[in-house]
Every structure is written in structure tokens, then in C-alpha cells.
Amino acid sequence: MPATRKRKESPKEQQISPVAGIKPYVVKKGEKYMNKKQLEHFHMVLNAWKNELEEEITRTVHQLRDEPENPSDPNDRASQETDMSLELRSRDRERKLIKKIDEALERVNTSDYGYCQVCGVEIGVERLEARPTAELCIDCKTLDEIREKKMG
């Protein structure tokens, strides 16, 4: 009996989003941009990412609560304080990211998701897969970064 061959996936289908193992959305030929399926996909991606970040924050809170107060050795204490400082900085960045995710989810709910906040052009599914919280098309983002460099 011949073995059944599994259809070989294209490189795009093989990629997996860094968010909760969700496969990237594959746009079908002639498909309308930011249709119901695409919006549902990005809603799922954003929520999964937000849940992952919230779990990390909860883990950190429990870890900080469970650690001993002050090690007697000054080197251990300094190391613990450094670790705690790095952990808290990471969580602060994640807290800001959660805010951006919430804003992106609001854009999904109002069907504004996937369009540049400056010029209104389509951001593109591939760019949104790479950066689901993107608010600007690549051209506006590039101009924004050039302005930032000149000012800073």
C-alpha cells in the first residue's frame, strides 16, 4: 500500500508567529484587505500575546513575593537587587506593550486596524504579523524615525 504524501507547506505556511504558536495568516488571492477573517486572526493574536505578557507579570509578582527578604551576604544582596531591577524594568516595558495591545484591539473592534494612523494606507498583513501593534505604514514609520534621529 503506497504511503500517502503530506502536502508540503510553503515557507510562509511553515512560519509560526512568536505569539502562542499561532500560524501567520495566509492571504488568499483576491481577498479583501482586513476582512472579517483577518480581523478575527489579529484579534486572536493580540489577545494571546496580551495573555502571555499578563502571565509573565503574575509570575514576577509571585516570584518577588516568594524570595527571601535580605540575604546576609552583601554580594548576594547586590545580585538580588540587580536581578530584581532588571525584572521590574522588563515588566514595565511589558506593561507599556499591553497598553499598545489594548489600543490595537480597540482598532480591531472599530475596524480601523491595519490602516496607517497618519496617511490611511494599508499597513499590510506581513508587517502586522511581524508587529501586530503597528500603527504606521512602513513609509510613515521610516519618516518618523528619520525625524527622531534629526531631533535627537
CYANA upper distance limits for C-alpha pairs under 8 A (distance plus 0.5 A):
  9 GLU  CA     13 GLU  CA      6.15
  9 GLU  CA     14 GLN  CA      6.57
 10 SER  CA     14 GLN  CA      6.82
 11 PRO  CA     15 GLN  CA      6.98
 12 LYS  CA     24 PRO  CA      8.12
 12 LYS  CA     26 VAL  CA      7.94
 13 GLU  CA     23 LYS  CA      7.67
 13 GLU  CA     24 PRO  CA      7.60
 13 GLU  CA     26 VAL  CA      7.61
 14 GLN  CA     23 LYS  CA      8.32
 15 GLN  CA     23 LYS  CA      7.09
 15 GLN  CA     24 PRO  CA      7.30
 16 ILE  CA     21 GLY  CA      6.23
 16 ILE  CA     22 ILE  CA      6.46
 16 ILE  CA     23 LYS  CA      5.09
 16 ILE  CA     24 PRO  CA      6.62
 17 SER  CA     21 GLY  CA      6.17
 17 SER  CA     22 ILE  CA      5.78
 17 SER  CA     23 LYS  CA      6.02
 17 SER  CA     24 PRO  CA      6.30
 17 SER  CA    129 GLU  CA      7.62
 17 SER  CA    130 ALA  CA      8.38
 18 PRO  CA     22 ILE  CA      8.01
 19 VAL  CA     45 VAL  CA      6.98
 19 VAL  CA     48 ALA  CA      7.04
 19 VAL  CA     49 TRP  CA      5.94
 20 ALA  CA     45 VAL  CA      8.39
 20 ALA  CA     48 ALA  CA      6.73
 20 ALA  CA     49 TRP  CA      7.45
 20 ALA  CA     52 GLU  CA      8.19
 22 ILE  CA     45 VAL  CA      7.51
 24 PRO  CA    129 GLU  CA      6.90
 25 TYR  CA     38 GLN  CA      7.68
 25 TYR  CA     41 HIS  CA      7.52
 25 TYR  CA    125 VAL  CA      8.07
 25 TYR  CA    129 GLU  CA      8.23
 27 VAL  CA     31 GLU  CA      7.21
 27 VAL  CA    125 VAL  CA      8.35
 31 GLU  CA     35 ASN  CA      8.37
 33 TYR  CA     38 GLN  CA      8.25
 33 TYR  CA    122 GLU  CA      8.46
 34 MET  CA     38 GLN  CA      5.79
 34 MET  CA     39 LEU  CA      6.32
 34 MET  CA    111 SER  CA      8.46
 34 MET  CA    113 TYR  CA      8.16
 34 MET  CA    114 GLY  CA      7.25
 35 ASN  CA     39 LEU  CA      6.72
 36 LYS  CA     40 GLU  CA      6.59
 37 LYS  CA     41 HIS  CA      6.62
 38 GLN  CA     42 PHE  CA      6.77
 39 LEU  CA     43 HIS  CA      6.50
 39 LEU  CA    108 VAL  CA      6.69
 39 LEU  CA    111 SER  CA      8.24
 39 LEU  CA    113 TYR  CA      8.18
 40 GLU  CA     44 MET  CA      6.65
 41 HIS  CA     45 VAL  CA      6.74
 42 PHE  CA     46 LEU  CA      6.45
 42 PHE  CA    108 VAL  CA      8.26
 42 PHE  CA    132 PRO  CA      7.72
 43 HIS  CA     47 ASN  CA      6.62
 43 HIS  CA    105 LEU  CA      6.87
 43 HIS  CA    108 VAL  CA      7.14
 44 MET  CA     48 ALA  CA      6.54
 45 VAL  CA     49 TRP  CA      6.63
 45 VAL  CA    132 PRO  CA      8.21
 46 LEU  CA     50 LYS  CA      6.58
 46 LEU  CA    101 ILE  CA      6.71
 46 LEU  CA    104 ALA  CA      8.23
 46 LEU  CA    105 LEU  CA      7.37
 46 LEU  CA    132 PRO  CA      7.35
 47 ASN  CA     51 ASN  CA      6.59
 47 ASN  CA    101 ILE  CA      8.47
 47 ASN  CA    105 LEU  CA      8.44
 48 ALA  CA     52 GLU  CA      6.75
 49 TRP  CA     53 LEU  CA      6.82
 50 LYS  CA     54 GLU  CA      6.64
 50 LYS  CA     98 ILE  CA      6.48
 50 LYS  CA    101 ILE  CA      7.27
 51 ASN  CA     55 GLU  CA      6.62
 52 GLU  CA     56 GLU  CA      6.87
 53 LEU  CA     57 ILE  CA      6.81
 53 LEU  CA     94 GLU  CA      6.97
 53 LEU  CA     98 ILE  CA      7.87
 54 GLU  CA     58 THR  CA      6.70
 55 GLU  CA     59 ARG  CA      6.58
 56 GLU  CA     60 THR  CA      6.68
 56 GLU  CA     91 ARG  CA      8.44
 57 ILE  CA     61 VAL  CA      6.77
 57 ILE  CA     91 ARG  CA      6.70
 58 THR  CA     62 HIS  CA      6.79
 59 ARG  CA     63 GLN  CA      6.56
 60 THR  CA     64 LEU  CA      6.54
 60 THR  CA     87 GLU  CA      8.04
 61 VAL  CA     65 ARG  CA      6.69
 62 HIS  CA     66 ASP  CA      6.58
 63 GLN  CA     67 GLU  CA      6.68
 64 LEU  CA     84 MET  CA      8.27
 70 ASN  CA     77 ARG  CA      6.79
 71 PRO  CA     76 ASP  CA      6.66
 71 PRO  CA     77 ARG  CA      5.86
 72 SER  CA     76 ASP  CA      8.06
 72 SER  CA     77 ARG  CA      7.68
 73 ASP  CA     77 ARG  CA      6.73
 74 PRO  CA     78 ALA  CA      6.58
 75 ASN  CA     79 SER  CA      6.60
 76 ASP  CA     80 GLN  CA      6.54
 77 ARG  CA     81 GLU  CA      6.64
 78 ALA  CA     82 THR  CA      6.65
 79 SER  CA     83 ASP  CA      6.64
 80 GLN  CA     84 MET  CA      6.55
 81 GLU  CA     85 SER  CA      6.52
 82 THR  CA     86 LEU  CA      6.74
 83 ASP  CA     87 GLU  CA      6.60
 84 MET  CA     88 LEU  CA      6.55
 85 SER  CA     89 ARG  CA      6.65
 86 LEU  CA     90 SER  CA      6.71
 87 GLU  CA     91 ARG  CA      6.75
 88 LEU  CA     92 ASP  CA      6.59
 89 ARG  CA     93 ARG  CA      6.86
 90 SER  CA     94 GLU  CA      6.74
 91 ARG  CA     95 ARG  CA      6.52
 92 ASP  CA     96 LYS  CA      6.89
 93 ARG  CA     97 LEU  CA      6.71
 94 GLU  CA     98 ILE  CA      6.59
 95 ARG  CA     99 LYS  CA      7.00
 96 LYS  CA    100 LYS  CA      7.03
 97 LEU  CA    101 ILE  CA      6.64
 98 ILE  CA    102 ASP  CA      6.61
 99 LYS  CA    103 GLU  CA      6.81
100 LYS  CA    104 ALA  CA      6.69
100 LYS  CA    133 THR  CA      6.80
101 ILE  CA    105 LEU  CA      6.60
101 ILE  CA    132 PRO  CA      8.48
101 ILE  CA    133 THR  CA      6.43
102 ASP  CA    106 GLU  CA      6.72
103 GLU  CA    107 ARG  CA      6.90
104 ALA  CA    108 VAL  CA      6.78
104 ALA  CA    113 TYR  CA      7.20
104 ALA  CA    132 PRO  CA      8.24
104 ALA  CA    133 THR  CA      6.11
105 LEU  CA    109 ASN  CA      6.75
105 LEU  CA    113 TYR  CA      8.46
106 GLU  CA    110 THR  CA      6.79
107 ARG  CA    111 SER  CA      6.34
107 ARG  CA    112 ASP  CA      5.29
107 ARG  CA    113 TYR  CA      5.11
108 VAL  CA    112 ASP  CA      6.63
108 VAL  CA    113 TYR  CA      5.26
114 GLY  CA    122 GLU  CA      6.44
114 GLY  CA    123 ILE  CA      5.82
114 GLY  CA    124 GLY  CA      7.19
114 GLY  CA    125 VAL  CA      8.08
114 GLY  CA    128 LEU  CA      7.72
114 GLY  CA    134 ALA  CA      8.35
114 GLY  CA    135 GLU  CA      7.95
115 TYR  CA    120 GLY  CA      5.82
115 TYR  CA    121 VAL  CA      5.98
115 TYR  CA    122 GLU  CA      5.09
115 TYR  CA    123 ILE  CA      5.83
115 TYR  CA    135 GLU  CA      7.64
115 TYR  CA    136 LEU  CA      7.83
115 TYR  CA    137 CYS  CA      7.90
116 CYS  CA    120 GLY  CA      5.05
116 CYS  CA    121 VAL  CA      5.79
116 CYS  CA    122 GLU  CA      6.75
116 CYS  CA    123 ILE  CA      6.37
116 CYS  CA    135 GLU  CA      6.06
116 CYS  CA    136 LEU  CA      4.87
116 CYS  CA    137 CYS  CA      5.67
116 CYS  CA    140 CYS  CA      8.45
117 GLN  CA    135 GLU  CA      6.23
117 GLN  CA    136 LEU  CA      6.29
118 VAL  CA    136 LEU  CA      7.24
118 VAL  CA    140 CYS  CA      7.61
119 CYS  CA    140 CYS  CA      8.17
121 VAL  CA    137 CYS  CA      7.28
122 GLU  CA    137 CYS  CA      7.32
123 ILE  CA    127 ARG  CA      7.15
123 ILE  CA    128 LEU  CA      7.61
123 ILE  CA    134 ALA  CA      8.32
123 ILE  CA    135 GLU  CA      8.30
123 ILE  CA    136 LEU  CA      7.07
123 ILE  CA    137 CYS  CA      4.99
123 ILE  CA    138 ILE  CA      7.59
124 GLY  CA    128 LEU  CA      6.80
124 GLY  CA    137 CYS  CA      8.23
125 VAL  CA    129 GLU  CA      6.56
126 GLU  CA    130 ALA  CA      6.89
127 ARG  CA    131 ARG  CA      6.50
127 ARG  CA    132 PRO  CA      8.11
127 ARG  CA    134 ALA  CA      8.20
128 LEU  CA    132 PRO  CA      4.91
128 LEU  CA    133 THR  CA      7.61
128 LEU  CA    134 ALA  CA      6.79
136 LEU  CA    140 CYS  CA      6.35
136 LEU  CA    141 LYS  CA      6.09
137 CYS  CA    141 LYS  CA      6.61
138 ILE  CA    142 THR  CA      6.52
139 ASP  CA    143 LEU  CA      6.80
140 CYS  CA    144 ASP  CA      6.54
141 LYS  CA    145 GLU  CA      6.68
142 THR  CA    146 ILE  CA      6.75
143 LEU  CA    147 ARG  CA      6.73
144 ASP  CA    148 GLU  CA      6.74
145 GLU  CA    149 LYS  CA      6.74
146 ILE  CA    150 LYS  CA      6.83
147 ARG  CA    151 MET  CA      6.70
148 GLU  CA    152 GLY  CA      6.42
